[in-house]
Amino acid sequence: MPKVNLNKKTRKKRRVSARINGTEKRPRISVFRSNRFIYAQAINDEKRTTVAAFSSLTLGKDKAHVKTKKNDEAKLVGQSLAKALKEKKVNEAVFDRNIYIYKGRIKNLAEGLREGGIKI
């Protein structure tokens, strides 16, 4: 009899991320959302390396940044990550929303990536 994982989050992540795989030309953008911050990183799964990463925590360290709504911060994180990916000559990516529903901050982050010129 196979062992069943009863942890809901683990099962949900496995279901969502099972078919998503990042490459050098098309990295996987993994998102993590906490109550205060949102984190996104572009991952090359073939080499098991992080291509670029950005979070709303790093936005707060910027002197020009003024505290805004979390939804607006998520969009800024997406745009900043897109800018970092453009510098590394990456134009396409695969979006891995993790265990989160595609709405709110997750959706705004994806829209920020698209506005930055990354095709998802």
N, CA, C and O of each residue as an XYZ file, in Angstrom:
480
protein
N       0.842     -1.174      0.000
C       0.000      0.000      0.000
C       0.896      1.248      0.000
O       1.777      1.370      0.851
N       0.677      2.188     -0.958
C       1.528      3.392     -1.005
C       1.255      4.325      0.160
O       0.138      4.425      0.667
N       2.312      4.996      0.559
C       2.206      5.936      1.659
C       1.568      7.237      1.145
O       2.022      7.784      0.140
N       0.541      7.730      1.809
C      -0.176      8.921      1.391
C       0.237     10.090      2.281
O       0.224      9.994      3.508
N       0.602     11.189      1.636
C       0.963     12.380      2.389
C      -0.314     13.134      2.742
O      -1.083     13.516      1.859
N      -0.533     13.342      4.020
C      -1.761     13.981      4.470
C      -1.636     15.502      4.567
O      -2.614     16.191      4.856
N      -0.432     16.024      4.324
C      -0.226     17.462      4.379
C      -0.845     18.114      3.139
O      -0.407     17.850      2.020
N      -1.849     18.956      3.330
C      -2.583     19.563      2.225
C      -1.706     20.430      1.331
O      -1.812     20.380      0.106
N      -0.837     21.227      1.955
C       0.012     22.131      1.179
C       0.978     21.354      0.282
O       1.190     21.731     -0.870
N       1.556     20.286      0.799
C       2.488     19.490      0.022
C       1.788     18.837     -1.163
O       2.331     18.806     -2.268
N       0.597     18.323     -0.940
C      -0.149     17.694     -2.043
C      -0.517     18.721     -3.103
O      -0.431     18.443     -4.300
N      -0.926     19.903     -2.667
C      -1.307     20.954     -3.606
C      -0.108     21.413     -4.431
O      -0.230     21.618     -5.638
N       1.049     21.575     -3.788
C       2.257     21.989     -4.495
C       2.673     20.939     -5.513
O       3.046     21.274     -6.637
N       2.611     19.683     -5.127
C       2.961     18.607     -6.052
C       2.044     18.591     -7.264
O       2.489     18.361     -8.389
N       0.769     18.837     -7.028
C      -0.209     18.837     -8.119
C       0.051     19.993     -9.083
O      -0.009     19.812    -10.300
N       0.336     21.172     -8.549
C       0.532     22.361     -9.377
C       1.883     22.327    -10.085
O       1.964     22.640    -11.273
N       2.946     21.951     -9.370
C       4.303     22.065     -9.896
C       4.810     20.809    -10.603
O       5.957     20.786    -11.049
N       4.002     19.782    -10.715
C       4.476     18.515    -11.263
C       4.907     18.632    -12.715
O       5.896     18.017    -13.115
N       4.191     19.403    -13.503
C       4.485     19.491    -14.925
C       5.257     20.751    -15.314
O       5.459     21.004    -16.502
N       5.685     21.537    -14.344
C       6.387     22.788    -14.620
C       7.878     22.557    -14.456
O       8.334     22.069    -13.422
N       8.638     22.915    -15.494
C      10.078     22.704    -15.472
C      10.751     23.888    -16.151
O      10.329     24.302    -17.231
N      11.787     24.438    -15.535
C      12.481     25.592    -16.085
C      13.762     25.202    -16.798
O      14.436     24.248    -16.411
N      14.095     25.952    -17.847
C      15.328     25.741    -18.599
C      16.132     27.032    -18.577
O      15.737     28.015    -17.950
N      17.269     27.016    -19.272
C      18.108     28.209    -19.301
C      17.430     29.338    -20.071
O      17.477     30.495    -19.652
N      16.800     29.004    -21.194
C      16.137     30.023    -22.007
C      14.762     30.402    -21.465
O      14.268     31.503    -21.708
N      14.156     29.477    -20.729
C      12.815     29.699    -20.191
C      12.757     29.228    -18.734
O      12.260     28.136    -18.458
N      13.266     30.048    -17.794
C      13.309     29.614    -16.391
C      11.926     29.566    -15.744
O      10.971     30.173    -16.228
N      11.850     28.837    -14.651
C      10.617     28.736    -13.871
C      10.625     29.849    -12.838
O      11.598     30.006    -12.100
N       9.544     30.624    -12.780
C       9.437     31.689    -11.796
C       8.590     31.179    -10.641
O       7.374     31.028    -10.759
N       9.256     30.918     -9.527
C       8.606     30.386     -8.343
C       8.248     31.537     -7.416
O       9.045     32.451     -7.205
N       7.032     31.482     -6.861
C       6.523     32.564     -6.025
C       6.267     32.036     -4.615
O       5.729     30.944     -4.436
N       6.660     32.825     -3.623
C       6.317     32.545     -2.236
C       5.697     33.799     -1.653
O       6.206     34.904     -1.844
N       4.607     33.624     -0.949
C       3.877     34.755     -0.381
C       3.745     34.559      1.115
O       3.216     33.545      1.572
N       4.226     35.531      1.880
C       3.995     35.514      3.317
C       2.965     36.593      3.620
O       2.467     37.249      2.705
N       2.644     36.781      4.884
C       1.658     37.802      5.234
C       2.164     39.209      4.940
O       1.375     40.091      4.599
N       3.468     39.427      5.069
C       4.027     40.770      4.884
C       4.714     40.981      3.552
O       4.650     42.079      2.997
N       5.373     39.956      3.020
C       6.206     40.122      1.839
C       5.841     39.125      0.757
O       5.122     38.157      1.003
N       6.349     39.374     -0.461
C       6.199     38.433     -1.564
C       7.571     38.249     -2.198
O       8.304     39.217     -2.397
N       7.911     37.022     -2.510
C       9.215     36.682     -3.039
C       9.029     35.975     -4.379
O       8.099     35.185     -4.545
N       9.921     36.260     -5.340
C       9.878     35.581     -6.633
C      11.308     35.312     -7.072
O      12.191     36.157     -6.923
N      11.521     34.119     -7.617
C      12.847     33.807     -8.138
C      12.724     33.003     -9.421
O      11.834     32.165     -9.565
N      13.626     33.268    -10.343
C      13.684     32.548    -11.610
C      14.702     31.426    -11.453
O      15.854     31.664    -11.090
N      14.264     30.204    -11.729
C      15.083     29.025    -11.459
C      15.314     28.236    -12.742
O      14.379     27.981    -13.502
N      16.569     27.851    -12.976
C      16.928     26.943    -14.063
C      16.978     25.548    -13.457
O      17.916     25.220    -12.730
N      15.974     24.726    -13.751
C      15.881     23.399    -13.137
C      16.884     22.408    -13.718
O      17.219     21.424    -13.058
N      17.373     22.641    -14.936
C      18.353     21.737    -15.527
C      19.681     21.804    -14.786
O      20.289     20.776    -14.491
N      20.127     23.027    -14.485
C      21.388     23.212    -13.765
C      21.185     23.371    -12.262
O      22.153     23.420    -11.503
N      19.926     23.453    -11.832
C      19.567     23.647    -10.425
C      20.193     24.926     -9.851
O      20.809     24.913     -8.785
N      20.015     26.030    -10.591
C      20.543     27.319    -10.157
C      19.450     28.383    -10.204
O      18.473     28.260    -10.943
N      19.634     29.418     -9.409
C      18.731     30.559     -9.430
C      19.295     31.590    -10.385
O      20.426     32.047    -10.222
N      18.503     31.956    -11.383
C      18.936     32.925    -12.384
C      18.842     34.339    -11.817
O      19.790     35.118    -11.922
N      17.704     34.666    -11.221
C      17.493     35.989    -10.622
C      16.446     35.856     -9.528
O      15.608     34.955     -9.566
N      16.496     36.754     -8.554
C      15.514     36.737     -7.472
C      15.219     38.164     -7.043
O      16.083     39.039     -7.102
N      13.991     38.380     -6.614
C      13.585     39.699     -6.128
C      12.446     39.520     -5.146
O      11.686     38.556     -5.239
N      12.322     40.453     -4.193
C      11.242     40.367     -3.223
C      10.833     41.757     -2.779
O      11.546     42.731     -3.021
N       9.687     41.847     -2.131
C       9.241     43.128     -1.599
C      10.097     43.532     -0.401
O      10.108     44.699     -0.010
N      10.800     42.589      0.170
C      11.735     42.883      1.257
C      12.899     43.715      0.733
O      13.343     44.646      1.405
N      13.400     43.391     -0.457
C      14.477     44.179     -1.059
C      13.965     45.531     -1.547
O      14.736     46.487     -1.634
N      12.686     45.621     -1.862
C      12.093     46.911     -2.226
C      12.150     47.861     -1.039
O      12.409     49.053     -1.209
N      11.912     47.348      0.152
C      11.908     48.161      1.361
C      13.269     48.755      1.682
O      13.349     49.788      2.347
N      14.348     48.116      1.220
C      15.699     48.616      1.469
C      16.043     49.787      0.554
O      16.960     50.558      0.837
N      15.298     49.914     -0.547
C      15.521     51.012     -1.482
C      15.044     52.314     -0.844
O      13.918     52.390     -0.353
N      15.888     53.327     -0.850
C      15.564     54.596     -0.187
C      14.420     55.333     -0.898
O      13.647     56.040     -0.253
N      14.311     55.169     -2.223
C      13.292     55.886     -2.978
C      11.913     55.240     -2.842
O      10.900     55.847     -3.189
N      11.883     54.011     -2.334
C      10.616     53.274     -2.231
C       9.797     53.769     -1.040
O      10.299     53.881      0.079
N       8.540     54.058     -1.307
C       7.607     54.455     -0.256
C       6.665     53.284     -0.023
O       6.239     52.640     -0.982
N       6.334     52.998      1.220
C       5.449     51.881      1.553
C       4.108     52.046      0.855
O       3.446     53.075      0.991
N       3.716     51.022      0.105
C       2.451     51.047     -0.626
C       1.648     49.813     -0.264
O       2.032     49.041      0.616
N       0.532     49.636     -0.950
C      -0.289     48.449     -0.726
C       0.464     47.207     -1.181
O       1.341     47.278     -2.041
N       0.110     46.070     -0.594
C       0.794     44.824     -0.928
C       0.581     44.432     -2.383
O       1.481     43.866     -3.004
N      -0.599     44.724     -2.943
C      -0.853     44.419     -4.345
C       0.051     45.228     -5.261
O       0.567     44.705     -6.249
N       0.245     46.509     -4.936
C       1.120     47.359     -5.743
C       2.577     46.922     -5.604
O       3.338     46.970     -6.570
N       2.959     46.497     -4.402
C       4.318     46.003     -4.185
C       4.561     44.739     -5.009
O       5.648     44.562     -5.561
N       3.575     43.871     -5.098
C       3.720     42.639     -5.875
C       3.971     42.972     -7.341
O       4.790     42.327     -7.995
N       3.273     43.970     -7.853
C       3.470     44.379     -9.249
C       4.879     44.942     -9.443
O       5.525     44.667    -10.454
N       5.352     45.728     -8.478
C       6.712     46.278     -8.544
C       7.769     45.173     -8.495
O       8.792     45.255     -9.175
N       7.518     44.151     -7.695
C       8.446     43.011     -7.627
C       8.501     42.317     -8.985
O       9.580     41.953     -9.452
N       7.344     42.133     -9.619
C       7.303     41.521    -10.940
C       8.059     42.336    -11.974
O       8.802     41.783    -12.785
N       7.874     43.647    -11.948
C       8.572     44.517    -12.895
C      10.080     44.508    -12.647
O      10.862     44.498    -13.598
N      10.491     44.513    -11.390
C      11.919     44.497    -11.057
C      12.570     43.173    -11.453
O      13.697     43.152    -11.948
N      11.855     42.071    -11.233
C      12.373     40.765    -11.639
C      12.474     40.694    -13.165
O      13.431     40.134    -13.701
N      11.496     41.256    -13.855
C      11.530     41.271    -15.317
C      12.741     42.063    -15.811
O      13.398     41.668    -16.774
N      13.026     43.165    -15.157
C      14.187     43.982    -15.525
C      15.486     43.196    -15.331
O      16.378     43.246    -16.178
N      15.587     42.474    -14.218
C      16.772     41.659    -13.947
C      16.914     40.530    -14.967
O      18.026     40.204    -15.382
N      15.790     39.934    -15.370
C      15.823     38.863    -16.364
C      16.187     39.403    -17.740
O      16.901     38.740    -18.492
N      15.710     40.592    -18.077
C      16.035     41.210    -19.365
C      17.534     41.469    -19.480
O      18.110     41.320    -20.558
N      18.170     41.859    -18.365
C      19.617     42.081    -18.366
C      20.373     40.789    -18.648
O      21.477     40.817    -19.192
N      19.775     39.651    -18.277
C      20.394     38.346    -18.526
C      19.900     37.726    -19.829
O      20.124     36.543    -20.087
N      19.223     38.538    -20.654
C      18.744     38.137    -21.985
C      17.737     36.987    -21.937
O      17.773     36.078    -22.766
N      16.845     37.044    -20.959
C      15.755     36.062    -20.856
C      14.457     36.781    -21.203
O      14.115     37.787    -20.582
N      13.730     36.261    -22.203
C      12.494     36.904    -22.658
C      11.244     36.107    -22.325
O      10.141     36.652    -22.344
N      11.400     34.830    -22.022
C      10.259     33.966    -21.724
C      10.492     33.264    -20.389
O      11.630     33.064    -19.964
N       9.392     32.896    -19.739
C       9.487     32.182    -18.466
C       8.236     31.334    -18.260
O       7.218     31.527    -18.925
N       8.334     30.402    -17.333
C       7.210     29.565    -16.925
C       6.816     30.013    -15.521
O       7.673     30.108    -14.643
N       5.544     30.285    -15.300
C       5.091     30.813    -14.019
C       4.621     29.676    -13.123
O       3.690     28.947    -13.464
N       5.276     29.532    -11.971
C       4.920     28.515    -10.984
C       4.294     29.232     -9.783
O       5.001     29.833     -8.974
N       2.976     29.165     -9.676
C       2.264     29.896     -8.632
C       2.319     29.188     -7.287
O       1.796     29.693     -6.294
N       2.949     28.021     -7.254
C       3.090     27.254     -6.022
C       1.723     26.787     -5.516
O       0.946     26.237     -6.296
N       1.411     26.988     -4.249
C       0.139     26.516     -3.699
C      -0.931     27.595     -3.736
O      -2.041     27.391     -3.245
N      -0.599     28.751     -4.321
C      -1.493     29.907     -4.249
C      -2.427     29.986     -5.440
O      -2.071     29.590     -6.550
N      -3.619     30.497     -5.205
C      -4.605     30.712     -6.259
C      -4.173     31.914     -7.084
O      -3.619     32.872     -6.543
N      -4.422     31.873     -8.396
C      -4.023     32.951     -9.291
C      -5.001     34.111     -9.167
O      -5.896     34.273     -9.997
N      -4.823     34.906     -8.136
C      -5.590     36.133     -7.941
C      -4.837     36.992     -6.939
O      -3.913     36.512     -6.283
N      -5.218     38.249     -6.814
C      -4.600     39.129     -5.840
C      -3.138     39.401     -6.130
O      -2.774     39.789     -7.240
N      -2.299     39.194     -5.121
C      -0.876     39.516     -5.241
C      -0.156     38.640     -6.261
O       0.758     39.101     -6.944
N      -0.567     37.379     -6.365
C       0.069     36.474     -7.325
C      -0.222     36.954     -8.748
O       0.671     36.974     -9.596
N      -1.455     37.332     -9.002
C      -1.848     37.837    -10.317
C      -1.124     39.143    -10.637
O      -0.669     39.339    -11.764
N      -1.014     40.042     -9.647
C      -0.321     41.309     -9.865
C       1.153     41.102    -10.154
O       1.727     41.827    -10.966
N       1.775     40.135     -9.511
C       3.176     39.836     -9.784
C       3.336     39.364    -11.230
O       4.263     39.789    -11.919
N       2.445     38.493    -11.693
C       2.506     38.000    -13.067
C       2.277     39.136    -14.063
O       2.932     39.191    -15.104
N       1.353     40.041    -13.748
C       1.101     41.182    -14.624
C       2.314     42.109    -14.667
O       2.628     42.668    -15.718
N       2.997     42.276    -13.539
C       4.217     43.069    -13.506
C       5.304     42.470    -14.370
O       6.040     43.195    -15.037
N       5.412     41.138    -14.363
C       6.372     40.460    -15.235
C       6.036     40.709    -16.698
O       6.923     40.981    -17.506
N       4.757     40.615    -17.035
C       4.342     40.853    -18.424
C       4.606     42.299    -18.848
O       5.057     42.551    -19.965
N       4.322     43.252    -17.945
C       4.589     44.658    -18.246
C       6.077     44.915    -18.424
O       6.473     45.803    -19.179
N       6.897     44.143    -17.734
C       8.348     44.267    -17.867
C       8.893     43.637    -19.123
O      10.080     43.782    -19.413
N       8.059     42.937    -19.885
C       8.483     42.375    -21.158
C       8.782     40.898    -21.139
O       9.357     40.380    -22.097
N       8.412     40.202    -20.082
C       8.621     38.753    -20.011
C       7.354     38.052    -20.474
O       6.262     38.339    -19.984
N       7.505     37.133    -21.416
C       6.357     36.372    -21.903
C       6.147     35.157    -21.012
O       7.032     34.313    -20.873
N       4.951     35.077    -20.403
C       4.627     33.951    -19.527
C       3.616     33.064    -20.232
O       3.195     32.048    -19.680
